[in-house]
């Protein structure tokens, strides 16, 4: 069984290096509080800046909830994350989907940020339902990012 990838993109008025920085290092600022897998609203969302780095959230009490890992770190053009959350958004070390984010310079000086969440079929019987969740979730999150980036100009 093959499930189509979830794809979305936004344009931001910033060079790719700045867009990459805002996306990666400020994720906790643009991701809505209470819309993460952790039990409490996040205080920080962390993508460690290296291959094999962790991707996780930390709440105000210091509790960490793992999301996945960094598969490729290529600033300012590409970030490849390993998504290890199951259909209930619980960490599963044996599950690995991919979320690739590309930062493409636009002629007018901005950047198109493209996101693809793929390998959804790895969830088996839950894949279609999960695709529906992230199919509506990622465009909303990318919209949050675009708004945040616009406010940082």
C-alpha positions as a LaTeX table, in Angstrom:
\begin{tabular}{lrrr}
\hline
Residue & $x$ (\AA) & $y$ (\AA) & $z$ (\AA) \\
\hline
Unk1 & 0.00 & 0.00 & 0.00 \\
Unk2 & 1.28 & 3.43 & $-0.92$ \\
Unk3 & 0.01 & 6.64 & 0.65 \\
Unk4 & 0.63 & 9.97 & $-1.08$ \\
Unk5 & 3.03 & 12.33 & 0.61 \\
Unk6 & 1.71 & 15.49 & 2.23 \\
Unk7 & 3.12 & 18.57 & 0.49 \\
Unk8 & 2.74 & 22.25 & 1.20 \\
Unk9 & 4.71 & 25.44 & 0.75 \\
Unk10 & 4.78 & 29.07 & 1.82 \\
Unk11 & 6.66 & 32.10 & 0.55 \\
Unk12 & 8.42 & 34.35 & 3.04 \\
Unk13 & 10.11 & 37.71 & 2.54 \\
Unk14 & 13.51 & 36.70 & 3.79 \\
Unk15 & 16.64 & 35.22 & 2.25 \\
Unk16 & 16.97 & 31.45 & 2.57 \\
Unk17 & 19.54 & 31.65 & 5.37 \\
Unk18 & 17.18 & 33.79 & 7.47 \\
Unk19 & 14.15 & 31.61 & 6.64 \\
Unk20 & 16.11 & 28.49 & 7.60 \\
Unk21 & 17.18 & 30.11 & 10.87 \\
Unk22 & 13.64 & 31.19 & 11.76 \\
Unk23 & 12.21 & 27.79 & 10.90 \\
Unk24 & 14.75 & 25.73 & 12.82 \\
Unk25 & 15.86 & 27.86 & 15.75 \\
Unk26 & 12.52 & 29.54 & 16.45 \\
Unk27 & 10.13 & 26.63 & 15.93 \\
Unk28 & 8.84 & 26.96 & 19.48 \\
Unk29 & 7.81 & 30.57 & 18.79 \\
Unk30 & 5.68 & 29.83 & 15.70 \\
Unk31 & 4.28 & 26.39 & 16.60 \\
Unk32 & 1.02 & 26.85 & 18.56 \\
Unk33 & 1.20 & 26.04 & 22.26 \\
Unk34 & $-0.82$ & 22.98 & 23.24 \\
Unk35 & $-0.63$ & 21.53 & 19.68 \\
Unk36 & 2.27 & 19.14 & 20.33 \\
Unk37 & 2.55 & 15.54 & 21.55 \\
Unk38 & 3.82 & 16.51 & 25.00 \\
Unk39 & 1.52 & 16.41 & 27.99 \\
Unk40 & 1.99 & 20.12 & 28.72 \\
Unk41 & 2.38 & 23.12 & 26.40 \\
Unk42 & 5.92 & 23.41 & 25.08 \\
Unk43 & 8.42 & 25.95 & 26.34 \\
Unk44 & 10.78 & 25.07 & 23.47 \\
Unk45 & 10.88 & 22.97 & 20.31 \\
Unk46 & 14.41 & 21.88 & 19.59 \\
Unk47 & 16.05 & 20.66 & 16.40 \\
Unk48 & 19.67 & 19.97 & 17.25 \\
Unk49 & 21.78 & 21.54 & 14.44 \\
Unk50 & 23.54 & 18.47 & 13.09 \\
Unk51 & 22.92 & 15.12 & 11.45 \\
Unk52 & 21.76 & 12.59 & 14.04 \\
Unk53 & 20.67 & 15.46 & 16.27 \\
Unk54 & 17.46 & 15.11 & 18.25 \\
Unk55 & 14.10 & 16.72 & 17.43 \\
Unk56 & 12.05 & 17.19 & 20.59 \\
Unk57 & 9.96 & 19.49 & 22.72 \\
Unk58 & 10.61 & 20.62 & 26.27 \\
Unk59 & 7.91 & 21.87 & 28.63 \\
Unk60 & 8.27 & 24.49 & 31.39 \\
Unk61 & 9.12 & 21.76 & 33.92 \\
Unk62 & 11.97 & 20.48 & 31.74 \\
Unk63 & 10.16 & 17.31 & 30.61 \\
Unk64 & 11.19 & 16.32 & 27.10 \\
Unk65 & 9.07 & 14.57 & 24.49 \\
Unk66 & 10.98 & 13.12 & 21.55 \\
Unk67 & 9.58 & 13.72 & 18.03 \\
Unk68 & 12.36 & 12.27 & 15.91 \\
Unk69 & 15.84 & 13.05 & 14.65 \\
Unk70 & 17.80 & 15.04 & 12.11 \\
Unk71 & 18.62 & 12.94 & 9.05 \\
Unk72 & 20.26 & 15.70 & 6.96 \\
Unk73 & 21.43 & 19.16 & 8.01 \\
Unk74 & 22.25 & 21.35 & 5.00 \\
Unk75 & 21.68 & 25.02 & 5.85 \\
Unk76 & 20.41 & 27.19 & 4.32 \\
Unk77 & 18.85 & 24.97 & 1.64 \\
Unk78 & 17.62 & 21.69 & 3.13 \\
Unk79 & 16.57 & 20.03 & 6.35 \\
Unk80 & 15.53 & 16.38 & 6.50 \\
Unk81 & 13.86 & 15.25 & 9.70 \\
Unk82 & 12.99 & 11.73 & 10.77 \\
Unk83 & 9.41 & 11.78 & 12.12 \\
Unk84 & 9.03 & 9.09 & 14.77 \\
Unk85 & 5.56 & 9.83 & 16.07 \\
Unk86 & 2.88 & 7.21 & 15.52 \\
Unk87 & $-0.74$ & 7.78 & 14.52 \\
Unk88 & $-1.52$ & 8.86 & 18.10 \\
Unk89 & 1.46 & 11.23 & 18.05 \\
Unk90 & 3.45 & 9.11 & 20.51 \\
Unk91 & 7.16 & 8.52 & 20.00 \\
Unk92 & 8.07 & 5.16 & 18.46 \\
Unk93 & 11.81 & 4.56 & 18.06 \\
Unk94 & 11.11 & 1.84 & 15.48 \\
Unk95 & 9.05 & 4.10 & 13.21 \\
Unk96 & 10.65 & 6.47 & 10.73 \\
Unk97 & 8.86 & 8.74 & 8.29 \\
Unk98 & 10.57 & 11.71 & 6.66 \\
Unk99 & 9.79 & 15.42 & 6.73 \\
Unk100 & 11.90 & 17.28 & 4.18 \\
Unk101 & 11.98 & 21.07 & 4.19 \\
Unk102 & 13.55 & 22.89 & 1.25 \\
Unk103 & 14.40 & 26.60 & 1.23 \\
Unk104 & 14.42 & 27.94 & $-2.34$ \\
Unk105 & 15.46 & 31.52 & $-3.16$ \\
Unk106 & 12.87 & 33.49 & $-5.14$ \\
Unk107 & 13.71 & 36.06 & $-7.79$ \\
Unk108 & 12.16 & 38.85 & $-5.70$ \\
Unk109 & 14.47 & 38.22 & $-2.76$ \\
Unk110 & 12.23 & 35.98 & $-0.70$ \\
Unk111 & 12.24 & 32.25 & $-0.08$ \\
Unk112 & 9.79 & 29.50 & $-0.91$ \\
Unk113 & 9.72 & 26.98 & 1.94 \\
Unk114 & 8.51 & 23.58 & 0.73 \\
Unk115 & 7.61 & 20.77 & 3.09 \\
Unk116 & 7.05 & 17.12 & 2.21 \\
Unk117 & 5.98 & 14.53 & 4.80 \\
Unk118 & 6.55 & 11.12 & 3.22 \\
Unk119 & 6.64 & 7.38 & 3.89 \\
Unk120 & 3.24 & 7.57 & 5.58 \\
Unk121 & 2.51 & 3.97 & 4.57 \\
Unk122 & 4.93 & 2.89 & 7.30 \\
Unk123 & 2.04 & 3.36 & 9.72 \\
Unk124 & 0.25 & 0.39 & 8.17 \\
Unk125 & $-3.48$ & 0.27 & 8.83 \\
Unk126 & $-3.42$ & 3.74 & 10.42 \\
Unk127 & $-1.69$ & 5.43 & 7.47 \\
Unk128 & $-4.75$ & 6.87 & 5.71 \\
Unk129 & $-6.22$ & 8.39 & 8.87 \\
Unk130 & $-2.83$ & 9.81 & 9.80 \\
Unk131 & $-2.40$ & 11.28 & 6.31 \\
Unk132 & $-5.65$ & 13.15 & 6.85 \\
Unk133 & $-4.39$ & 14.56 & 10.15 \\
Unk134 & $-1.04$ & 15.78 & 8.84 \\
Unk135 & $-2.64$ & 16.78 & 5.53 \\
Unk136 & $-4.59$ & 19.44 & 7.38 \\
Unk137 & $-2.01$ & 20.06 & 10.12 \\
Unk138 & 1.08 & 20.85 & 8.05 \\
Unk139 & $-0.52$ & 23.60 & 5.92 \\
Unk140 & $-1.74$ & 25.25 & 9.12 \\
Unk141 & 1.71 & 25.01 & 10.75 \\
Unk142 & 3.40 & 26.35 & 7.62 \\
Unk143 & 0.95 & 29.24 & 7.67 \\
Unk144 & 1.94 & 29.86 & 11.29 \\
Unk145 & 5.58 & 29.90 & 10.20 \\
Unk146 & 4.92 & 32.34 & 7.33 \\
Unk147 & 3.09 & 34.71 & 9.68 \\
Unk148 & 5.88 & 34.48 & 12.24 \\
Unk149 & 8.53 & 35.15 & 9.56 \\
Unk150 & 6.57 & 38.17 & 8.30 \\
Unk151 & 6.53 & 39.60 & 11.82 \\
Unk152 & 10.31 & 39.20 & 12.12 \\
Unk153 & 11.10 & 41.32 & 9.04 \\
\hline
\end{tabular}
